[in-house]
Amino acid sequence: MTIQHKNKTFTTFLAAVFGGIGIHRFYMVGSKDPIGWLHLATLPVSALLIWTFSNSQPLFMGMLFALSILCGFLEALVIGLTPDEKWDATRNQGSGKKSESHWVLALILVLTLGVGAMSVIALMARSFDLLFTGGAYG
């Protein structure tokens, strides 16, 4: 039985763009992946917390989803930087094809690193503003 070939570049793109809801995990592993379901569960839980505690800061109530998004960026970097041979050995055994990464993967990785770093800095800056000044700077 032939296994469907999993494209590393496409998986990296899914992790970078939709990593917060775990789409890349479902593509890699399937619908029985508990980590993918945890990623997906953070969205309704965060929305419920924001809706329930509407008087408090939405940043803190939505922190689960924000952390899930940041984990998606990290997973995109880990997936994209995995050597093709190791990727094929773990994800594409029996598919009959070999992975071949191109410049698109490098572009996705550079953009993911930039957006991820800016997101971490923005999250830290806003969190410190809210914790130490009560939101005096906006």
Residue frames as a rotation matrix with the C-alpha (Angstrom) as fourth column:
MET 1
0.578 0.816 0.000 0.00
0.816 -0.578 0.000 0.00
0.000 0.000 -1.000 0.00
THR 2
-0.361 -0.710 0.604 1.42
0.712 -0.628 -0.314 3.36
0.603 0.317 0.732 -1.04
ILE 3
0.054 0.289 -0.956 1.40
0.860 -0.500 -0.103 6.19
-0.508 -0.816 -0.276 1.47
GLN 4
0.817 0.289 0.499 0.56
0.512 -0.762 -0.396 9.71
0.266 0.579 -0.771 0.32
HIS 5
-0.235 -0.966 0.103 3.68
0.863 -0.256 -0.436 11.86
0.448 -0.013 0.894 -0.02
LYS 6
0.699 0.387 -0.601 3.79
0.658 -0.678 0.329 14.74
-0.280 -0.626 -0.728 2.50
ASN 7
0.312 -0.549 0.776 5.32
0.565 -0.549 -0.616 17.91
0.764 0.630 0.139 1.04
LYS 8
-0.158 -0.483 -0.861 7.68
0.983 -0.160 -0.090 19.61
-0.094 -0.861 0.500 3.50
THR 9
-0.950 -0.193 0.244 7.31
0.241 -0.953 0.183 23.06
0.198 0.233 0.952 1.94
PHE 10
-0.204 0.959 0.197 3.51
-0.076 -0.217 0.973 22.88
0.976 0.184 0.117 2.04
THR 11
0.363 0.290 -0.885 3.60
0.788 0.412 0.458 21.64
0.498 -0.864 -0.079 5.65
THR 12
-0.592 -0.646 -0.482 5.89
0.794 -0.568 -0.215 24.52
-0.135 -0.510 0.849 6.62
PHE 13
-0.817 0.366 0.445 3.51
-0.071 -0.830 0.552 26.97
0.572 0.420 0.705 4.93
LEU 14
0.198 0.943 -0.268 0.53
0.219 0.224 0.950 25.47
0.956 -0.246 -0.162 6.76
ALA 15
0.130 -0.215 -0.968 2.36
0.981 0.172 0.094 25.69
0.147 -0.961 0.233 10.09
ALA 16
-0.850 -0.518 -0.092 3.36
0.525 -0.846 -0.089 29.31
-0.032 -0.124 0.992 9.47
VAL 17
-0.749 0.593 0.294 -0.07
-0.315 -0.710 0.630 30.52
0.582 0.380 0.719 8.36
PHE 18
0.298 0.954 -0.031 -2.52
-0.529 0.192 0.827 28.17
0.794 -0.231 0.562 10.09
GLY 19
-0.516 -0.629 -0.581 -0.34
0.109 0.625 -0.773 26.86
0.850 -0.462 -0.254 12.92
GLY 20
-0.791 0.228 0.568 -2.54
-0.603 -0.446 -0.661 28.40
0.103 -0.866 0.490 15.59
ILE 21
0.252 0.944 0.212 -5.39
-0.940 0.291 -0.177 26.08
-0.229 -0.155 0.961 14.71
GLY 22
-0.154 -0.463 0.873 -3.23
-0.457 0.817 0.352 23.02
-0.876 -0.345 -0.337 14.00
ILE 23
0.788 0.491 -0.373 -3.99
-0.536 0.248 -0.807 22.44
-0.304 0.835 0.459 10.31
HIS 24
0.078 -0.850 -0.521 -0.38
-0.888 0.179 -0.423 21.40
0.453 0.496 -0.741 9.68
ARG 25
-0.622 -0.279 0.731 -0.66
-0.667 0.678 -0.309 18.68
-0.409 -0.680 -0.608 12.34
PHE 26
0.328 0.825 0.460 -3.74
-0.294 0.552 -0.780 17.22
-0.898 0.121 0.424 10.67
TYR 27
0.724 -0.154 -0.672 -1.93
-0.677 0.026 -0.736 17.26
0.131 0.988 -0.085 7.31
MET 28
-0.286 -0.951 -0.115 1.15
-0.879 0.308 -0.365 15.53
0.383 -0.003 -0.924 8.74
VAL 29
-0.910 -0.159 0.382 -0.39
-0.365 0.743 -0.560 13.01
-0.195 -0.650 -0.735 11.14
GLY 30
-0.604 0.776 -0.181 -4.11
0.342 0.457 0.821 12.88
0.720 0.435 -0.541 10.44
SER 31
0.058 0.769 0.637 -7.27
-0.386 -0.571 0.725 13.54
0.921 -0.287 0.264 12.39
LYS 32
0.758 0.211 -0.617 -6.19
0.396 0.602 0.693 11.39
0.518 -0.770 0.373 15.34
ASP 33
-0.309 -0.946 0.093 -3.37
0.546 -0.257 -0.798 13.76
0.779 -0.196 0.596 16.36
PRO 34
0.371 0.509 -0.777 -3.94
0.928 -0.173 0.330 15.02
0.033 -0.843 -0.536 19.94
ILE 35
-0.499 -0.605 -0.620 -1.58
0.600 -0.758 0.257 17.98
-0.625 -0.244 0.741 19.51
GLY 36
-0.872 0.253 0.419 -3.56
0.266 -0.473 0.840 19.16
0.411 0.844 0.345 16.49
TRP 37
0.133 0.980 -0.145 -6.76
0.658 0.022 0.753 18.97
0.741 -0.195 -0.642 18.50
LEU 38
0.109 -0.163 -0.981 -5.13
0.904 -0.394 0.166 20.94
-0.413 -0.905 0.105 21.34
HIS 39
-0.907 -0.419 -0.035 -4.14
0.348 -0.795 0.496 23.65
-0.236 0.438 0.868 18.85
LEU 40
-0.580 0.751 0.317 -7.68
0.269 -0.191 0.944 23.72
0.769 0.632 -0.091 17.51
ALA 41
0.204 0.703 -0.681 -9.24
0.894 0.150 0.422 23.80
0.399 -0.695 -0.598 20.99
THR 42
-0.556 -0.479 -0.679 -7.40
0.748 -0.645 -0.158 26.99
-0.362 -0.596 0.716 21.95
LEU 43
-0.885 0.235 0.402 -9.51
0.097 -0.751 0.653 29.10
0.455 0.617 0.642 19.57
PRO 44
0.100 0.993 0.056 -12.98
0.172 -0.072 0.982 28.40
0.980 -0.088 -0.178 21.06
VAL 45
0.233 -0.064 -0.970 -11.60
0.961 0.166 0.220 28.33
0.147 -0.984 0.100 24.62
SER 46
-0.778 -0.572 -0.261 -9.98
0.597 -0.802 -0.018 31.75
-0.199 -0.170 0.965 24.15
ALA 47
-0.660 0.612 0.436 -13.13
-0.025 -0.597 0.802 33.13
0.751 0.518 0.409 22.50
LEU 48
0.321 0.799 -0.508 -15.23
0.525 0.297 0.798 31.81
0.788 -0.523 -0.324 25.38
LEU 49
-0.097 -0.443 -0.891 -12.89
0.982 -0.186 -0.014 33.36
-0.159 -0.877 0.454 27.95
ILE 50
-0.957 -0.244 0.158 -12.93
0.276 -0.933 0.231 36.73
0.091 0.265 0.960 26.16
TRP 51
-0.328 0.918 0.225 -16.73
-0.024 -0.246 0.969 36.63
0.944 0.312 0.103 25.93
THR 52
0.363 0.478 -0.800 -17.23
0.727 0.392 0.564 35.47
0.583 -0.786 -0.206 29.53
PHE 53
0.154 -0.404 -0.902 -14.77
0.817 -0.461 0.346 37.88
-0.556 -0.790 0.259 31.12
SER 54
0.357 0.065 0.932 -15.49
0.825 -0.489 -0.282 40.86
0.438 0.870 -0.228 28.88
ASN 55
0.997 0.028 0.071 -14.44
-0.009 -0.878 0.479 43.36
0.076 -0.478 -0.875 31.56
SER 56
0.440 -0.897 0.041 -10.85
0.101 0.094 0.990 42.12
-0.892 -0.432 0.132 31.70
GLN 57
-0.088 -0.597 -0.798 -8.09
-0.785 -0.451 0.424 42.52
-0.613 0.664 -0.429 29.15
PRO 58
0.874 0.458 -0.161 -8.69
-0.450 0.639 -0.624 40.42
-0.183 0.618 0.765 26.01
LEU 59
0.154 -0.895 -0.417 -4.94
-0.771 0.155 -0.617 39.84
0.617 0.417 -0.667 25.67
PHE 60
-0.648 -0.432 0.627 -4.81
-0.753 0.488 -0.442 37.79
-0.115 -0.758 -0.642 28.84
MET 61
0.184 0.796 0.577 -8.02
-0.508 0.579 -0.638 35.90
-0.842 -0.176 0.511 28.10
GLY 62
0.940 0.163 -0.299 -6.81
-0.338 0.344 -0.876 35.11
-0.040 0.925 0.379 24.58
MET 63
0.135 -0.983 0.124 -3.32
-0.936 -0.086 0.340 34.14
-0.324 -0.162 -0.932 25.71
LEU 64
0.084 -0.070 0.994 -3.93
-0.022 0.997 0.072 30.44
-0.996 -0.028 0.082 24.97
PHE 65
0.828 0.282 0.484 -4.60
0.455 0.166 -0.875 31.19
-0.327 0.945 0.009 21.32
ALA 66
0.785 -0.606 -0.127 -1.68
-0.612 -0.731 -0.302 33.64
0.090 0.315 -0.945 21.13
LEU 67
-0.045 -0.818 0.573 0.65
-0.731 0.418 0.540 30.97
-0.681 -0.395 -0.617 22.51
SER 68
0.347 0.240 0.906 -0.77
0.336 0.870 -0.360 28.44
-0.875 0.430 0.221 20.04
ILE 69
0.999 -0.007 0.033 0.04
0.027 -0.427 -0.904 30.82
0.020 0.904 -0.427 17.18
LEU 70
0.395 -0.915 0.079 3.59
-0.916 -0.386 0.113 31.30
-0.073 -0.117 -0.991 18.48
CYS 71
-0.044 -0.351 0.936 3.99
-0.287 0.901 0.324 27.53
-0.957 -0.254 -0.140 18.77
GLY 72
0.777 0.377 0.504 2.82
0.374 0.368 -0.851 27.27
-0.507 0.850 0.145 15.16
PHE 73
0.807 -0.564 -0.172 5.61
-0.556 -0.631 -0.540 29.64
0.196 0.532 -0.824 14.12
LEU 74
-0.015 -0.846 0.533 8.13
-0.878 0.266 0.397 27.55
-0.478 -0.462 -0.747 16.05
GLU 75
0.207 0.164 0.964 6.82
0.112 0.976 -0.190 24.33
-0.972 0.147 0.184 14.50
ALA 76
0.992 0.129 0.012 7.10
0.035 -0.174 -0.984 25.90
-0.125 0.976 -0.177 11.04
LEU 77
0.413 -0.909 -0.061 10.77
-0.904 -0.401 -0.150 26.65
0.112 0.117 -0.987 11.68
VAL 78
-0.164 -0.463 0.871 11.45
-0.585 0.757 0.292 23.15
-0.794 -0.462 -0.395 13.02
ILE 79
0.546 0.446 0.709 9.66
0.276 0.703 -0.655 21.48
-0.791 0.554 0.261 10.10
GLY 80
0.986 -0.104 -0.130 11.29
-0.163 -0.438 -0.884 23.70
0.035 0.893 -0.449 7.48
LEU 81
0.253 -0.964 0.086 14.80
-0.964 -0.259 -0.060 23.23
0.080 -0.067 -0.994 8.88
THR 82
0.395 -0.068 0.916 14.50
-0.262 0.947 0.183 19.44
-0.880 -0.313 0.357 9.01
PRO 83
-0.649 -0.666 -0.368 16.78
-0.570 0.105 0.815 17.86
-0.504 0.738 -0.448 6.38
ASP 84
0.046 0.706 -0.706 14.93
-0.984 0.152 0.088 16.32
0.170 0.691 0.702 3.44
GLU 85
-0.464 -0.288 -0.838 16.35
-0.280 0.945 -0.170 12.87
0.841 0.155 -0.519 4.16
LYS 86
-0.992 0.111 -0.063 15.13
0.092 0.271 -0.958 12.92
-0.089 -0.956 -0.279 7.76
TRP 87
-0.384 0.900 -0.203 11.73
-0.794 -0.435 -0.426 14.26
-0.472 -0.002 0.882 6.64
ASP 88
0.005 0.352 -0.936 11.37
-0.822 0.535 0.197 11.42
0.570 0.768 0.292 4.16
ALA 89
-0.734 -0.357 -0.577 12.46
-0.025 0.864 -0.503 8.87
0.679 -0.355 -0.643 6.75
THR 90
-0.926 0.368 -0.085 9.87
0.103 0.031 -0.994 10.01
-0.364 -0.929 -0.066 9.29
ARG 91
-0.243 0.902 -0.358 6.93
-0.442 -0.431 -0.786 11.23
-0.863 -0.033 0.504 7.19
ASN 92
0.341 0.365 -0.866 7.25
-0.927 -0.025 -0.375 9.63
-0.158 0.931 0.330 3.75
GLN 93
-0.674 -0.538 0.507 8.21
-0.467 0.841 0.272 6.02
-0.572 -0.054 -0.818 4.33
GLY 94
-0.505 0.433 0.746 6.76
0.548 0.829 -0.110 3.96
-0.666 0.354 -0.656 1.53
SER 95
0.385 0.691 -0.612 5.58
-0.086 -0.633 -0.769 6.89
-0.919 0.349 -0.184 -0.58
GLY 96
0.374 -0.306 0.876 8.05
0.845 0.502 -0.185 6.19
-0.383 0.809 0.446 -3.38
LYS 97
0.672 -0.149 0.726 8.98
0.339 -0.808 -0.481 9.89
0.658 0.569 -0.492 -3.76
LYS 98
-0.222 -0.771 -0.597 11.81
0.974 -0.150 -0.169 11.97
0.041 -0.619 0.785 -2.38
SER 99
0.762 0.446 -0.470 11.42
0.516 -0.856 0.025 15.46
-0.392 -0.261 -0.882 -0.97
GLU 100
-0.257 -0.814 0.520 13.27
0.945 -0.324 -0.039 18.27
0.201 0.482 0.853 -2.69
SER 101
0.398 0.381 -0.834 13.27
0.660 -0.751 -0.028 21.69
-0.637 -0.539 -0.551 -1.05
HIS 102
0.017 -0.319 0.948 13.61
0.877 -0.450 -0.167 24.85
0.480 0.834 0.272 -3.15
TRP 103
-0.845 -0.427 0.321 13.91
0.291 -0.872 -0.392 28.59
0.448 -0.238 0.862 -2.60
VAL 104
0.020 0.928 0.373 10.23
-0.215 -0.360 0.908 28.86
0.976 -0.098 0.193 -1.66
LEU 105
0.557 0.132 -0.820 10.95
0.662 0.526 0.534 27.03
0.502 -0.840 0.206 1.59
ALA 106
-0.495 -0.811 -0.312 13.75
0.858 -0.400 -0.321 29.48
0.136 -0.427 0.894 2.42
LEU 107
-0.674 0.327 0.663 11.40
-0.088 -0.926 0.368 32.40
0.734 0.189 0.653 1.78
ILE 108
0.446 0.878 -0.175 8.72
0.028 0.182 0.983 30.89
0.895 -0.443 0.056 4.03
LEU 109
0.284 -0.412 -0.866 11.30
0.917 0.381 0.119 30.33
0.281 -0.827 0.486 6.78
VAL 110
-0.784 -0.600 0.160 12.65
0.546 -0.789 -0.281 33.89
0.294 -0.133 0.946 6.60
LEU 111
-0.371 0.732 0.571 9.15
-0.315 -0.678 0.664 35.38
0.873 0.066 0.483 6.70
THR 112
0.559 0.573 -0.599 8.12
0.318 0.519 0.793 33.06
0.766 -0.634 0.108 9.54
LEU 113
-0.165 -0.710 -0.685 11.16
0.967 0.018 -0.252 34.02
0.192 -0.704 0.684 11.59
GLY 114
-0.876 -0.183 0.447 10.50
0.182 -0.982 -0.044 37.73
0.447 0.043 0.893 11.03
VAL 115
-0.041 0.950 0.309 6.79
-0.378 -0.301 0.876 37.61
0.925 -0.081 0.371 11.80
GLY 116
0.491 0.196 -0.849 7.36
0.560 0.676 0.480 35.27
0.668 -0.711 0.222 14.74
ALA 117
-0.500 -0.755 -0.424 10.02
0.839 -0.301 -0.452 37.51
0.213 -0.582 0.785 16.28
MET 118
-0.784 0.276 0.555 7.85
-0.200 -0.960 0.195 40.61
0.587 0.042 0.808 15.85
SER 119
0.266 0.946 -0.187 4.92
-0.128 0.227 0.966 38.77
0.955 -0.233 0.181 17.41
VAL 120
0.203 -0.273 -0.940 6.93
0.882 0.468 0.054 37.73
0.425 -0.841 0.335 20.46
ILE 121
-0.830 -0.558 -0.015 8.24
0.522 -0.766 -0.374 41.28
0.197 -0.318 0.927 20.91
ALA 122
-0.507 0.718 0.476 4.75
-0.377 -0.682 0.627 42.78
0.775 0.138 0.617 20.53
LEU 123
0.439 0.683 -0.584 3.24
0.220 0.548 0.807 40.27
0.871 -0.483 0.090 22.94
MET 124
-0.129 -0.571 -0.811 5.94
0.964 0.118 -0.236 40.93
0.231 -0.812 0.536 25.53
ALA 125
-0.914 -0.246 0.323 5.67
0.212 -0.968 -0.137 44.71
0.346 -0.056 0.937 25.14
ARG 126
-0.173 0.934 0.312 1.88
-0.412 -0.356 0.839 44.76
0.895 0.016 0.447 25.50
SER 127
0.434 0.298 -0.851 1.97
0.534 0.675 0.509 42.30
0.725 -0.675 0.133 28.40
PHE 128
-0.480 -0.676 -0.559 4.53
0.866 -0.263 -0.425 44.38
0.140 -0.688 0.712 30.29
ASP 129
-0.807 0.262 0.530 2.51
-0.148 -0.958 0.247 47.53
0.572 0.121 0.811 29.57
LEU 130
0.210 0.976 -0.051 -0.63
-0.247 0.104 0.963 45.95
0.946 -0.189 0.263 30.97
LEU 131
0.395 -0.072 -0.916 1.07
0.720 0.643 0.260 44.35
0.571 -0.762 0.305 33.97
PHE 132
-0.412 -0.727 -0.549 3.26
0.911 -0.320 -0.260 47.25
0.013 -0.607 0.794 35.09
THR 133
-0.999 0.028 -0.042 1.28
-0.028 -1.000 -0.002 50.35
-0.042 -0.001 0.999 34.07
GLY 134
-0.347 0.934 0.084 -2.26
0.269 0.186 -0.945 49.04
-0.898 -0.305 -0.316 33.80
GLY 135
0.038 0.328 0.944 -2.36
0.985 0.148 -0.091 49.86
-0.169 0.933 -0.317 30.10
ALA 136
0.317 0.066 -0.946 -1.31
0.284 -0.958 0.028 53.51
-0.905 -0.278 -0.323 30.41
TYR 137
-0.582 -0.634 -0.509 0.38
-0.314 -0.402 0.860 53.43
-0.750 0.661 0.035 27.00
GLY 138
-0.549 0.463 -0.695 -2.66
-0.789 -0.013 0.615 52.36
0.276 0.886 0.372 25.04
